[in-house]
């Protein structure tokens, strides 16, 4: 299976997921569409990791993702939708570019980490002290413009998927094992009492600052890591179905190192256009 075919499957799965997101509510059909939609993120991440490997210009590739994420963030700010996977793909591409600088990778990773911590603190403080009109700017447009991981779609959970694909590129057995273990561990952490129990013990056993520390960690998990605390302990069938991402693995393993048909800007156009269209239609339906 070539890159073009993988992208088409990812686009179809994503579209079904977004149809459920905008129109179907909590119906059985929505659940099925969400299950199918779980394969789209790993497939798109795989395509970006692969794209960074074969692109003629990493700078131009990263710039396209940045501009797309910033443009999508403008729509986010206006519509209050949480969908902007360009930002996640941009961060993954930046990290790969840093790791490709072999001799100085450690130094640049430290600088990148310091920048991310600083930008996240600024975004969080600004969001906490902003007016209602400015809140959308702080949550969507400001992080996109600054290249911050603040309110990143999928959070660092999805960024690490990109790192797994990068680290084990060309090693199918290791990639399969690492991806499967990671996804199952993520699903387990979401579907059990592990995370709430840890936060509860911090709150109960650390004197004076336990409540504040637990609250800060919960905020970090939700806003940066990508773990939705209200969803923890939820059913693995109806709420925490992240394990469905494993079904992307056979498609990834079938990749034949070929590009296929060249449609360079298809995803850059289709992604925002279909979300804008779905949002307009869903808004019109709600007004009826």
C-alpha positions as CSV (number, residue, x, y, z in Angstrom):
1,X,0.0,0.0,0.0
2,X,1.4,3.4,-1.0
3,X,1.3,6.8,0.7
4,X,-1.6,8.0,-1.4
5,X,-3.8,5.0,-0.5
6,X,-3.0,5.3,3.2
7,X,-4.0,9.0,3.1
8,X,-7.3,8.3,1.3
9,X,-8.2,5.7,4.0
10,X,-7.2,8.2,6.7
11,X,-9.3,10.9,5.1
12,X,-12.4,8.6,4.8
13,X,-12.0,7.4,8.5
14,X,-11.6,11.0,9.6
15,X,-14.6,12.2,7.7
16,X,-16.8,9.5,9.3
17,X,-15.5,10.5,12.7
18,X,-16.3,14.2,12.1
19,X,-19.8,13.4,10.8
20,X,-20.4,11.7,14.1
21,X,-18.8,14.6,16.0
22,X,-21.0,17.3,14.3
23,X,-24.3,15.5,13.6
24,X,-24.9,12.2,15.3
25,X,-24.6,12.9,19.0
26,X,-24.5,9.7,21.1
27,X,-26.3,7.4,18.7
28,X,-25.1,3.8,18.0
29,X,-24.1,4.9,14.5
30,X,-21.9,7.7,15.9
31,X,-20.2,5.2,18.1
32,X,-19.4,3.0,15.1
33,X,-18.1,6.0,13.1
34,X,-15.9,7.0,16.1
35,X,-14.4,3.5,16.3
36,X,-13.5,3.7,12.6
37,X,-12.2,7.2,13.0
38,X,-9.6,6.2,15.6
39,X,-7.4,4.9,12.8
40,X,-7.1,8.3,11.1
41,X,-4.8,10.0,13.5
42,X,-2.1,7.2,13.5
43,X,-2.3,7.1,9.7
44,X,-1.8,10.8,9.3
45,X,1.0,10.8,11.8
46,X,2.7,8.0,10.0
47,X,2.4,9.9,6.7
48,X,3.9,13.0,8.2
49,X,6.8,11.0,9.7
50,X,7.3,9.4,6.3
51,X,7.0,12.8,4.6
52,X,9.7,14.3,6.8
53,X,11.9,11.4,5.7
54,X,11.5,11.9,2.0
55,X,10.7,15.5,1.5
56,X,13.2,17.6,-0.4
57,X,12.9,20.5,2.1
58,X,12.1,19.9,5.7
59,X,11.8,23.6,6.3
60,X,9.1,24.1,3.6
61,X,7.3,21.0,4.9
62,X,7.3,22.3,8.5
63,X,6.3,25.8,7.3
64,X,3.3,24.4,5.4
65,X,2.1,22.6,8.5
66,X,2.6,25.8,10.6
67,X,0.7,28.0,8.2
68,X,-2.1,25.5,7.9
69,X,-2.3,25.2,11.7
70,X,-2.4,29.0,12.2
71,X,-5.1,29.4,9.5
72,X,-7.1,26.6,11.1
73,X,-6.7,28.3,14.5
74,X,-8.5,31.4,13.2
75,X,-11.5,29.3,12.4
76,X,-11.2,27.6,15.8
77,X,-11.3,30.9,17.5
78,X,-14.4,31.9,15.6
79,X,-16.3,28.6,15.8
80,X,-15.1,27.3,19.2
81,X,-14.3,23.9,17.7
82,X,-11.5,21.8,19.1
83,X,-10.3,20.3,15.8
84,X,-6.9,21.4,14.6
85,X,-4.8,18.3,14.0
86,X,-2.4,20.4,11.9
87,X,-0.9,21.7,15.2
88,X,-0.2,18.2,16.4
89,X,1.4,17.2,13.1
90,X,3.5,20.4,13.1
91,X,5.0,19.6,16.6
92,X,5.8,16.1,15.5
93,X,7.6,17.4,12.3
94,X,9.5,20.0,14.4
95,X,10.7,17.2,16.8
96,X,11.8,15.0,13.9
97,X,13.7,17.9,12.4
98,X,15.5,18.5,15.7
99,X,16.4,14.8,16.1
100,X,17.8,14.8,12.6
101,X,20.4,17.3,13.7
102,X,22.5,14.5,15.1
103,X,25.4,16.3,16.7
104,X,23.4,19.1,18.3
105,X,20.0,17.3,18.9
106,X,20.3,17.2,22.6
107,X,21.0,21.0,22.9
108,X,18.1,21.9,20.6
109,X,15.8,19.5,22.4
110,X,16.6,21.3,25.7
111,X,16.0,24.7,24.0
112,X,12.7,23.4,22.5
113,X,11.6,22.1,25.9
114,X,12.4,25.3,27.7
115,X,10.5,27.3,25.0
116,X,7.5,25.0,25.3
117,X,7.4,25.3,29.1
118,X,7.7,29.1,28.8
119,X,5.0,29.4,26.1
120,X,2.6,27.1,27.9
121,X,3.0,29.1,31.1
122,X,2.3,32.3,29.2
123,X,-0.7,30.9,27.4
124,X,-2.1,29.4,30.7
125,X,-1.7,32.7,32.6
126,X,-3.1,34.8,29.8
127,X,-6.1,32.4,29.4
128,X,-6.8,32.4,33.2
129,X,-6.8,36.2,33.4
130,X,-8.4,37.0,30.0
131,X,-11.9,38.2,29.3
132,X,-14.5,36.0,27.7
133,X,-13.8,37.6,24.4
134,X,-10.1,36.9,24.6
135,X,-10.4,33.3,26.0
136,X,-10.8,31.8,22.5
137,X,-7.7,33.7,21.3
138,X,-5.7,32.3,24.2
139,X,-6.9,28.7,23.8
140,X,-6.7,28.5,20.0
141,X,-4.9,31.2,18.0
142,X,-2.1,32.2,20.4
143,X,-0.8,28.6,20.9
144,X,-0.9,28.0,17.1
145,X,0.9,31.2,16.3
146,X,3.6,30.5,19.0
147,X,3.9,26.8,18.1
148,X,3.0,25.8,21.6
149,X,1.7,22.4,22.8
150,X,-0.9,24.3,24.9
151,X,-4.4,22.8,24.1
152,X,-2.8,20.6,21.3
153,X,-5.4,18.3,19.8
154,X,-4.6,14.8,21.2
155,X,-1.9,16.3,23.3
156,X,1.5,14.8,23.9
157,X,-0.1,11.4,23.8
158,X,-0.3,11.7,20.0
159,X,3.1,13.4,19.7
160,X,4.6,10.3,21.2
161,X,2.9,8.1,18.6
162,X,4.9,10.1,16.0
163,X,8.1,9.5,17.9
164,X,7.4,5.8,18.0
165,X,6.9,5.8,14.2
166,X,10.1,7.8,13.8
167,X,12.3,5.7,16.2
168,X,11.2,2.4,14.8
169,X,11.0,3.4,11.1
170,X,11.8,0.4,8.9
171,X,11.7,-2.0,11.9
172,X,8.2,-3.6,11.5
173,X,8.4,-5.9,14.5
174,X,9.7,-3.3,16.9
175,X,7.3,-0.7,15.6
176,X,4.3,-3.1,16.0
177,X,5.3,-4.0,19.5
178,X,6.0,-0.5,20.7
179,X,2.8,0.9,19.1
180,X,0.6,-1.9,20.5
181,X,2.1,-1.6,24.0
182,X,1.8,2.1,24.0
183,X,-1.9,2.2,22.8
184,X,-2.9,-0.5,25.2
185,X,-1.2,1.3,28.1
186,X,-2.9,4.5,27.2
187,X,-6.3,2.8,27.0
188,X,-5.7,1.1,30.3
189,X,-4.7,4.4,32.0
190,X,-7.9,6.0,30.7
191,X,-10.3,3.1,31.4
192,X,-9.2,2.4,34.9
193,X,-9.0,4.2,38.3
194,X,-5.2,4.5,38.1
195,X,-4.8,8.2,37.3
196,X,-7.6,9.4,39.6
197,X,-6.2,7.2,42.4
198,X,-2.7,8.7,42.0
199,X,-4.1,12.2,42.1
200,X,-6.3,11.3,45.1
201,X,-3.3,10.0,47.0
202,X,-1.3,13.2,46.3
203,X,-4.2,15.2,47.5
204,X,-4.6,13.1,50.7
205,X,-1.0,12.3,51.7
206,X,1.0,15.5,50.8
207,X,0.3,18.1,53.5
208,X,-0.5,21.7,52.8
209,X,0.2,21.7,49.0
210,X,-1.5,18.3,48.2
211,X,-4.7,19.9,46.9
212,X,-2.9,22.5,44.8
213,X,-0.4,20.0,43.4
214,X,-3.2,17.5,42.5
215,X,-5.1,20.3,40.7
216,X,-2.0,21.4,38.8
217,X,-1.2,17.8,37.7
218,X,-4.8,17.4,36.6
219,X,-4.6,20.6,34.5
220,X,-1.3,19.4,32.9
221,X,-2.8,16.1,32.0
222,X,-5.9,17.6,30.4
223,X,-4.3,20.6,28.6
224,X,-0.9,19.4,27.7
225,X,-0.8,15.6,27.8
226,X,-4.2,15.0,26.3
227,X,-5.8,12.9,29.0
228,X,-9.4,13.9,29.6
229,X,-10.0,13.5,33.3
230,X,-13.8,13.3,33.1
231,X,-13.5,10.4,30.7
232,X,-11.2,8.3,32.9
233,X,-12.8,5.1,34.3
234,X,-15.2,5.1,31.3
235,X,-16.2,2.1,29.3
236,X,-13.6,0.8,26.7
237,X,-16.6,0.3,24.3
238,X,-18.5,3.5,24.7
239,X,-16.0,6.1,25.9
240,X,-12.4,5.0,26.0
241,X,-12.1,3.2,22.7
242,X,-8.5,4.4,22.0
243,X,-7.5,0.8,21.5
244,X,-9.2,1.0,18.1
245,X,-6.1,2.9,16.9
246,X,-4.5,-0.5,16.7
247,X,-6.4,-1.3,13.6
248,X,-4.2,1.3,11.8
249,X,-1.2,-1.0,12.3
250,X,-1.9,-3.5,9.5
251,X,-2.2,-0.6,7.0
252,X,1.0,0.9,8.2
253,X,2.8,-2.4,8.0
254,X,1.6,-2.8,4.4
255,X,3.4,0.4,3.3
256,X,5.5,-0.4,0.2
257,X,7.8,2.6,0.3
258,X,6.0,4.2,-2.7
259,X,4.4,7.6,-2.9
260,X,1.6,6.7,-5.3
261,X,-0.4,9.5,-6.9
262,X,0.9,13.0,-6.1
263,X,-1.7,15.2,-4.5
264,X,0.5,17.4,-2.5
265,X,-2.0,19.9,-1.1
266,X,-5.1,17.6,-0.9
267,X,-5.1,17.2,2.9
268,X,-4.2,20.8,3.5
269,X,-7.4,21.8,1.7
270,X,-9.7,19.0,2.5
271,X,-9.2,19.1,6.3
272,X,-10.3,22.7,6.9
273,X,-12.9,22.8,4.2
274,X,-14.8,19.7,5.4
275,X,-14.7,20.9,9.0
276,X,-16.0,24.4,8.0
277,X,-18.7,22.8,5.9
278,X,-19.8,20.4,8.7
279,X,-19.8,23.2,11.2
280,X,-21.9,25.5,9.0
281,X,-24.4,22.7,8.4
282,X,-24.6,21.6,12.0
283,X,-25.1,25.3,13.1
284,X,-27.9,25.7,10.5
285,X,-29.5,22.5,11.8
286,X,-29.4,23.7,15.4
287,X,-31.1,27.0,14.4
288,X,-34.0,25.2,12.7
